Amino acid sequence: MKRYGAAILAVIALLAAPLGVPALVAQQHGDAHIQPTGEIGQVHFPVSCSPAAQEEFNRAVALLHSFWFEPARAAFTTVTQLDPTCAMGYWGVAMTWRDNPFVAPTPRQALEAGWLAVEQARAVGAPTQREREYIAAVAAFYQDADTLDHRTRALAYEQAMERVYRAYPADREAAVFYALALDTTALPTDKTYANQLQAAAILEAVFAEQPQHPGVAHYLIHSYDYPPIAGHGLPFANRYAGIAPAVPHALHMPSHIFTRVGRWQDSIASNRASADAATNLFDRLHAMDYLTYGYLQLVQDVAAKGVLDEIATLPNLAGATFVPAYALAAMPARYALERGRWSDAASLTPSPSEVAWERMPQAAAITVFARALGAARSGDTAGARENAERLAALRDALVAANEAYWAEQVDIQREVALAWLARAEGRNDEALALMDATADREDGTDKHPVTPGPIVPARELLGELLLELGQPAQALEAFERSHRAEPNRFRGLYGAAQAAELLGDPEKARTYYTALLELAAQADTERTELQQARAFLAS
């Protein structure tokens, strides 16, 4: 917090006080033959294998805990070669095929490969009941994948890992894997964060004993990656990269917390290091999305454009899986919308990955949403209506695919577009009612771990609409509520400053305009918002 100036600290205090807010399919990743060198953290997971296999097994689990799946899979395969009787080596291979457990659904090829590894583990046979229960747990995730949906199988795995955790209280790895399972099955509508806080309590106890464990720091970041509790994740965000500096994902993960608390320069440093170290496009593009978001908040628009230019140099990404596809769609959308370039947003084309709408509608919807909002705010009502209708079709495709979370997110985008279409057509009361309800709806969900945040926060857009409709008091309330979930956003601070100025509250306006200029102290471009802030403060 020392890096913040007085004005930003004042804004944080102003916002926090009223509510008491507390401190690709795997083979597409491209790093299957990487042999990590350097620090990857320390894991001690005793299994009944040969000493040489045990040493490699510990290394493989450390890589698994940092989601470096291909090198982990190679290491677990080495375990089975060093000791063909080591059933837990095949357990590890099966665990790597789950890939990122926060991203669903698991591709069919990965499900088939994971089930094969489970069958190999069973065929070899584990000599201890504890190891057999580990194998049974991962089998529960792959069992009946043809007929059971992802969440049902993820819950079966969580319940199986809970049994292992409770049966072997001295087994710290059981605790860590159970905590991760709690995090990945948490419902995005549960604002008590029951799963996440239970996981955090388990993990913090292990962290006190094993401070160099990569999975503990990693999963604590995920556990606290929510606005009301994000501050609790800062100690682990500050530690994780130092625990496993050889792992690109470990370099990136701290930015999840840095983003939640608005520490943009720290997020930029984290993601620049991760993108530069990445050995696959999955890690690189995920970091680049967060990097772009951070640059735009600091008005480093030239740097953000540089990230977009990097995309153009990447190989053809046709067939990319969800995380890179999301990043490819999100970055140009953010670049247009964060800068208020509505006509640019309205003319966005699908990302270079040529992602099929039907195969990945949640990624496709980002471009369509940006076009719809951009069209509405630049007066192109026909374009806004056409893209809102397209969002409805994408939502329906997600409903049909049983992707309830993403169907909800796309429908929120559709309603935002309809609200601004109503505004463009002069139906102001309808626009306000729809935008207000949509902001409430978005408040009832949480952002997915794949993204640094909504493409544009709905409550921030509500504030902008209220400003246009000449309601600065209500606008200020909307911006300040938005800041509690998405602190230190440039457009949010600017909107609050405008609202306070129009409301006749010069002290609050001065606080927000000063914070805005401090936020943009290292800007590499000029925005009209900065000119207005300087003019107000000069007067």
C-alpha positions in Angstrom: 0.0 0.0 0.0 3.0 2.4 0.4 3.1 2.9 -3.4 -0.2 4.7 -3.3 -0.5 8.5 -3.0 -2.6 10.2 -0.4 -5.5 10.8 -2.7 -5.8 7.2 -3.7 -5.6 6.2 -0.1 -8.3 8.7 0.7 -10.5 7.2 -2.0 -10.0 3.7 -0.7 -10.9 4.8 2.8 -13.9 6.7 1.5 -15.2 3.6 -0.3 -14.4 1.0 2.3 -15.8 2.7 5.3 -19.5 2.8 4.6 -19.9 -1.0 4.0 -16.9 -2.1 6.2 -15.2 -4.0 3.3 -12.4 -6.1 4.8 -8.9 -5.6 4.4 -6.2 -25.8 -24.5 -6.4 -29.1 -24.8 -3.1 -30.0 -23.3 -1.3 -30.9 -26.4 -2.1 -27.4 -27.8 -0.1 -25.8 -25.0 3.2 -26.5 -26.7 5.5 -27.2 -23.7 5.3 -30.9 -23.5 9.0 -31.3 -23.7 10.0 -28.5 -21.4 12.2 -29.6 -18.5 11.9 -26.9 -15.9 15.1 -25.7 -14.3 15.3 -23.5 -11.2 13.0 -23.2 -8.3 9.5 -24.8 -8.5 8.8 -25.0 -4.7 9.0 -27.9 -2.3 6.6 -30.7 -2.0 6.8 -33.8 0.3 4.2 -36.4 -0.8 5.3 -39.9 0.4 4.2 -42.8 -1.7 5.2 -46.4 -1.8 7.5 -46.2 -4.8 11.3 -46.6 -5.2 13.5 -43.8 -3.8 14.4 -42.5 -7.3 10.7 -42.6 -8.3 9.7 -40.8 -5.0 12.1 -37.9 -5.7 10.7 -37.5 -9.2 7.2 -37.8 -7.9 7.7 -34.9 -5.5 9.0 -32.8 -8.3 6.0 -33.8 -10.5 3.5 -32.9 -7.8 5.2 -29.5 -7.4 4.7 -28.8 -11.1 1.1 -30.0 -10.9 0.4 -27.7 -8.1 1.5 -24.7 -10.2 -0.7 -25.9 -13.1 2.3 -26.6 -15.4 0.6 -29.7 -16.7 2.7 -30.9 -19.6 6.0 -30.9 -17.7 4.2 -32.4 -14.8 2.8 -35.2 -17.0 6.3 -35.9 -18.4 7.6 -36.1 -14.8 4.9 -38.5 -13.7 5.6 -40.6 -16.8 9.2 -40.7 -15.7 8.0 -41.9 -12.3 6.3 -44.9 -14.0 9.5 -45.6 -15.9 11.7 -45.5 -12.9 9.3 -47.7 -11.0 6.7 -49.6 -13.1 5.0 -50.7 -9.9 4.3 -47.1 -8.8 0.5 -46.8 -9.3 0.6 -43.3 -8.0 2.7 -42.3 -11.0 -0.4 -43.1 -13.1 -2.6 -41.2 -10.6 -0.4 -38.2 -11.3 -0.8 -38.6 -15.1 -4.6 -38.7 -14.6 -4.5 -35.5 -12.5 -2.6 -33.6 -15.2 -5.3 -34.4 -17.8 -7.8 -32.6 -15.6 -5.8 -29.5 -16.7 -7.0 -26.2 -15.1 -9.8 -27.4 -12.8 -11.3 -23.9 -12.8 -12.0 -24.1 -16.5 -14.8 -26.3 -17.6 -15.6 -28.5 -19.4 -12.6 -30.7 -19.8 -12.1 -31.5 -23.5 -13.1 -35.0 -24.5 -9.6 -36.0 -25.6 -8.4 -35.1 -22.1 -11.2 -37.1 -20.4 -10.3 -40.1 -22.5 -6.6 -39.8 -21.7 -7.3 -39.3 -18.0 -9.5 -42.3 -17.8 -6.8 -44.4 -19.5 -4.4 -43.3 -16.8 -6.8 -44.3 -14.1 -7.2 -47.7 -15.6 -3.4 -48.1 -15.7 -3.1 -47.1 -12.0 -5.8 -49.7 -11.1 -4.1 -52.3 -13.3 -0.7 -51.8 -11.5 -2.4 -51.8 -8.1 -1.6 -49.6 -5.2 -0.2 -51.4 -2.1 -1.8 -49.1 0.5 -5.4 -48.2 1.2 -4.4 -44.5 1.2 -3.1 -44.6 -2.3 -6.1 -46.6 -3.5 -8.3 -43.9 -2.1 -6.4 -41.2 -4.0 -6.8 -43.2 -7.2 -10.5 -43.7 -6.5 -10.9 -40.0 -6.0 -9.5 -39.0 -9.4 -11.5 -41.9 -10.9 -14.6 -40.2 -9.6 -13.9 -37.2 -11.8 -13.5 -39.3 -15.0 -16.2 -41.9 -14.2 -19.2 -41.8 -16.6 -17.9 -38.7 -18.4 -20.2 -39.6 -21.3 -23.3 -39.2 -19.2 -22.4 -37.0 -16.2 -21.8 -33.2 -16.6 -18.6 -31.6 -15.4 -20.0 -30.2 -12.1 -21.4 -33.5 -11.0 -18.1 -35.2 -11.6 -16.2 -32.3 -9.9 -18.4 -32.6 -6.8 -17.8 -36.4 -6.8 -14.1 -35.8 -6.8 -14.4 -33.1 -4.0 -16.4 -35.6 -1.8 -13.9 -38.3 -2.5 -11.0 -36.1 -1.5 -12.8 -35.0 1.6 -12.9 -38.7 2.6 -9.1 -39.0 2.0 -8.5 -35.7 4.0 -10.6 -36.9 7.0 -9.2 -40.4 6.9 -5.6 -39.3 6.9 -5.4 -36.1 9.0 -1.5 -36.1 8.9 -1.5 -36.2 5.1 -0.9 -32.6 4.1 -1.3 -33.3 0.4 -4.7 -34.6 1.0 -5.5 -31.3 2.7 -4.1 -29.3 -0.1 -5.9 -31.2 -2.9 -9.2 -31.2 -0.9 -8.9 -27.4 -0.4 -8.4 -26.9 -4.2 -11.5 -29.1 -4.8 -13.5 -26.8 -2.5 -12.4 -23.8 -4.4 -13.2 -25.2 -7.8 -16.7 -26.3 -6.9 -17.7 -23.1 -5.1 -20.8 -21.6 -6.6 -20.3 -18.1 -8.1 -23.6 -17.0 -6.5 -22.5 -17.8 -2.9 -21.6 -14.5 -1.5 -20.7 -16.0 1.9 -17.7 -17.6 0.1 -18.2 -20.6 2.3 -16.1 -23.1 0.2 -13.3 -20.6 -0.3 -13.0 -19.6 3.3 -13.0 -23.3 4.4 -10.3 -24.0 1.8 -8.3 -21.0 3.0 -8.4 -22.1 6.6 -7.1 -25.5 5.6 -4.4 -24.1 3.4 -3.2 -21.4 5.9 -2.6 -24.2 8.4 -0.4 -26.1 5.9 1.3 -22.9 4.9 2.5 -22.3 8.5 4.2 -25.7 8.3 5.4 -25.6 4.6 5.9 -22.0 3.5 7.7 -23.2 0.3 4.8 -25.3 -0.9 3.8 -24.0 -4.3 0.2 -25.3 -4.2 -0.6 -23.8 -0.9 0.3 -20.3 -2.0 -1.3 -20.8 -5.4 -4.6 -22.0 -4.0 -4.7 -19.4 -1.3 -4.7 -16.8 -4.0 -7.6 -18.5 -5.7 -9.4 -18.8 -2.4 -9.2 -15.0 -1.8 -9.7 -13.9 -5.4 -13.0 -12.1 -4.5 -13.5 -8.4 -3.8 -14.6 -8.5 -0.1 -11.8 -10.9 0.9 -9.0 -10.1 -1.6 -6.9 -8.3 1.0 -6.4 -11.5 2.9 -4.6 -12.9 -0.2 -1.9 -10.3 -0.4 0.7 -12.1 1.8 0.4 -15.1 -0.5 0.4 -13.1 -3.7 3.6 -11.4 -2.5 5.2 -14.9 -1.9 4.1 -17.2 -4.6 6.4 -16.0 -7.4 9.4 -16.3 -5.1 8.4 -19.8 -4.2 8.3 -21.1 -7.8 10.1 -18.4 -9.9 10.8 -21.0 -12.7 7.0 -21.5 -13.4 5.3 -19.0 -15.7 1.9 -19.5 -14.0 3.4 -18.8 -10.6 4.7 -15.5 -12.0 1.2 -14.6 -13.2 -1.0 -15.8 -10.3 -0.2 -12.9 -7.8 -1.8 -10.5 -10.3 -5.2 -12.1 -9.5 -5.0 -10.5 -6.1 -3.2 -7.3 -7.3 -6.1 -6.8 -9.8 -8.7 -7.3 -7.1 -7.1 -4.6 -4.9 -6.2 -2.2 -7.8 -2.4 -2.6 -7.6 -1.9 -2.1 -11.3 1.8 -1.7 -11.5 2.4 -4.9 -9.5 -0.1 -6.7 -11.8 1.8 -5.4 -14.9 5.2 -6.5 -13.5 3.7 -9.9 -12.6 2.2 -10.5 -16.0 5.0 -9.1 -18.1 7.4 -11.5 -16.3 4.9 -14.4 -16.9 4.3 -13.6 -20.6 8.0 -13.3 -21.2 8.7 -16.6 -19.4 5.8 -18.5 -20.9 6.6 -21.6 -22.9 3.1 -22.0 -24.3 0.5 -19.8 -25.8 -2.0 -20.7 -23.0 0.1 -19.1 -20.3 1.3 -16.2 -22.5 -2.2 -15.1 -23.7 -3.7 -15.4 -20.2 -1.0 -13.1 -18.8 -1.3 -10.7 -21.8 -5.0 -10.3 -21.1 -4.3 -9.2 -17.5 -1.4 -7.1 -18.7 -3.6 -5.2 -21.2 -6.1 -4.6 -18.4 -3.5 -3.2 -16.1 -1.9 -0.9 -18.7 -5.3 0.6 -19.6 -6.1 1.5 -16.0 -2.8 3.4 -15.8 -3.5 5.2 -19.1 -0.5 3.4 -20.7 -2.4 3.0 -23.9 0.7 2.8 -26.1 1.9 -0.1 -24.0 -1.5 -1.7 -24.2 -1.5 -1.3 -28.0 1.9 -3.0 -28.0 0.4 -6.0 -26.4 -2.2 -6.1 -29.1 0.5 -5.8 -31.7 2.2 -8.9 -30.1 -0.9 -10.9 -30.8 -0.5 -10.3 -34.5 2.9 -11.9 -34.5 1.6 -15.2 -32.9 1.0 -18.3 -34.9 -2.5 -19.1 -36.3 -4.6 -19.9 -33.3 -7.5 -21.7 -35.0 -8.8 -24.3 -32.7 -7.5 -22.6 -29.5 -9.2 -23.7 -26.3 -11.2 -21.5 -24.0 -8.6 -19.6 -22.0 -6.5 -18.3 -25.0 -9.7 -17.7 -27.0 -11.1 -15.6 -24.2 -7.9 -13.6 -24.0 -7.9 -13.0 -27.8 -11.4 -11.7 -27.7 -11.1 -9.7 -24.5 -7.9 -7.7 -25.3 -9.2 -5.7 -28.3 -12.6 -5.3 -26.7 -11.0 -3.8 -23.6 -8.7 -1.6 -25.6 -11.7 0.1 -27.4 -14.1 0.2 -24.5 -11.7 1.4 -21.7 -10.7 4.3 -23.9 -14.3 5.2 -24.8 -13.7 4.6 -28.5 -17.3 3.5 -29.2 -17.1 3.5 -33.0 -13.9 1.4 -32.8 -15.7 -1.1 -30.5 -18.7 -1.2 -32.9 -16.4 -2.3 -35.7 -14.5 -5.0 -33.9 -14.1 -8.2 -35.9 -13.6 -11.8 -34.4 -10.1 -12.4 -33.0 -7.3 -13.9 -35.1 -8.1 -17.4 -33.7 -11.1 -17.6 -36.0 -12.9 -19.2 -33.1 -16.2 -20.8 -34.2 -19.2 -19.1 -32.6 -20.9 -22.4 -32.0 -17.9 -24.0 -30.3 -16.9 -21.3 -27.9 -19.9 -18.9 -27.5 -18.7 -17.4 -24.2 -15.5 -16.1 -25.9 -17.4 -15.0 -29.1 -19.8 -13.1 -26.9 -17.1 -10.7 -25.8 -16.6 -9.3 -29.4 -20.4 -9.2 -29.9 -20.9 -7.4 -26.6 -18.3 -4.8 -27.5 -19.9 -4.2 -30.9 -23.3 -3.9 -29.3 -22.3 -1.4 -26.6 -20.1 0.5 -29.1 -22.9 0.8 -31.6 -25.4 1.9 -29.1 -23.2 4.6 -27.6 -22.2 5.9 -31.0 -25.8 6.1 -32.2 -25.9 3.1 -34.5 -29.2 1.6 -33.2 -29.5 -1.0 -36.0 -26.0 -2.3 -35.2 -26.8 -2.4 -31.5 -30.0 -4.3 -32.0 -28.4 -6.8 -34.4 -25.6 -7.6 -31.9 -28.0 -7.8 -29.0 -29.9 -10.4 -30.9 -26.7 -12.2 -31.6 -25.9 -12.2 -27.8 -29.3 -13.9 -27.2 -28.4 -16.6 -29.7 -25.0 -17.1 -28.0 -26.7 -17.3 -24.6 -29.1 -19.9 -25.9 -26.2 -22.0 -27.2 -24.6 -21.9 -23.7 -27.9 -22.9 -22.1 -28.1 -25.9 -24.5 -24.5 -26.8 -23.6 -25.4 -26.7 -19.9 -23.0 -23.8 -19.3 -25.2 -22.0 -16.8 -22.5 -19.6 -15.5 -21.5 -18.4 -18.9 -25.1 -18.2 -20.1 -25.8 -15.9 -17.2 -22.8 -13.7 -18.1 -23.7 -13.4 -21.7 -27.3 -12.6 -20.8 -26.0 -9.8 -18.6 -24.1 -8.5 -21.6 -27.2 -8.7 -23.7 -29.2 -6.7 -21.1 -26.5 -4.0 -20.9 -26.6 -3.7 -24.7 -30.4 -3.4 -24.6 -30.2 -0.7 -21.9 -27.9 1.4 -24.0 -29.9 0.7 -27.1 -33.0 2.1 -25.2 -30.9 5.2 -24.3 -29.9 5.7 -27.9 -33.5 5.6 -28.9 -34.6 8.0 -26.2 -36.4 5.5 -24.0 -34.6 6.8 -21.0 -36.8 5.4 -18.2 -36.6 1.9 -19.8 -32.8 2.3 -20.2 -32.3 3.2 -16.5 -34.6 0.5 -15.2 -32.9 -2.2 -17.3 -29.4 -1.0 -16.5 -30.2 -0.8 -12.7 -31.6 -4.4 -12.7 -28.6 -5.6 -14.7 -26.1 -4.1 -12.3 -27.9 -5.9 -9.5 -27.8 -9.1 -11.4 -24.1 -8.8 -12.1 -23.5 -8.1 -8.4 -25.1 -11.5 -7.7 -22.3 -13.3 -9.5 -18.5 -13.3 -9.4 -16.0 -13.0 -12.2 -14.5 -16.2 -13.5 -10.8 -16.9 -12.7 -10.0 -16.7 -16.4 -10.5 -13.0 -16.5 -9.2 -10.0 -14.5 -12.8 -8.6 -14.4 -15.9 -7.9 -16.4 -15.3 -6.5 -19.9 -17.0 -3.4 -18.4 -18.5 -3.5 -14.9 -22.3 -3.1 -15.2 -22.6 -0.8 -12.2 -19.9 1.5 -13.6 -22.0 1.6 -16.8 -25.0 2.4 -14.7 -23.1 5.4 -13.3 -22.3 6.6 -16.7 -25.9 6.3 -17.8 -27.0 8.2 -14.7 -24.6 11.0 -15.6 -26.0 11.3 -19.1 -29.5 11.5 -17.6 -28.5 14.3 -15.3 -28.7 12.4 -12.0 -25.3 13.0 -10.4 -26.2 11.9 -6.9 -27.4 8.5 -8.0 -24.4 8.3 -10.4 -21.9 8.9 -7.6 -23.5 6.2 -5.5 -23.3 3.8 -8.5 -19.6 4.6 -9.1 -18.7 4.2 -5.4 -20.5 0.9 -5.2 -18.7 -0.3 -8.3 -15.3 0.8 -6.8 -15.8 -1.6 -3.9 -15.8 -4.5 -6.2 -13.4 -3.1 -8.9 -11.2 -0.6 -7.1 -8.9 1.9 -8.8 -10.4 1.6 -12.3 -9.7 4.7 -14.3 -13.2 5.2 -15.8 -14.8 4.5 -12.4 -12.6 7.2 -10.7 -13.3 9.7 -13.5 -17.0 9.0 -13.3 -17.1 9.6 -9.6 -15.2 12.8 -10.0 -17.6 14.0 -12.6 -20.6 13.1 -10.5 -19.2 14.9 -7.4 -18.4 18.0 -9.4 -21.9 18.1 -10.9 -23.4 17.5 -7.5 -21.6 20.5 -6.1 -19.2 18.6 -3.8 -15.9 20.1 -4.6 -13.9 18.3 -1.9 -15.0 14.9 -3.0 -14.5 15.9 -6.7 -11.0 17.1 -5.8 -10.2 13.8 -4.0 -11.3 11.7 -7.1 -9.7 14.0 -9.7 -6.4 13.9 -7.7 -6.6 10.1 -7.4 -7.2 10.0 -11.2 -4.0 12.0 -11.9 -2.0 9.9 -9.4 -3.2 6.7 -11.1 -2.1 8.1 -14.5 1.2 9.5 -13.2 3.1 7.4 -15.7 0.6 7.6 -18.5 2.1 7.2 -22.0 -0.7 9.0 -23.8 -3.2 11.9 -23.1 -6.9 11.4 -22.5 -9.5 14.1 -22.3 -10.4 12.9 -18.8 -6.9 13.9 -17.6 -7.3 17.3 -19.1 -10.6 17.8 -17.3 -9.0 16.7 -14.0 -6.2 19.2 -14.4 -8.5 22.0 -15.3 -10.7 21.3 -12.2 -7.8 21.1 -9.8 -6.3 24.3 -11.3 -9.5 26.1 -10.7 
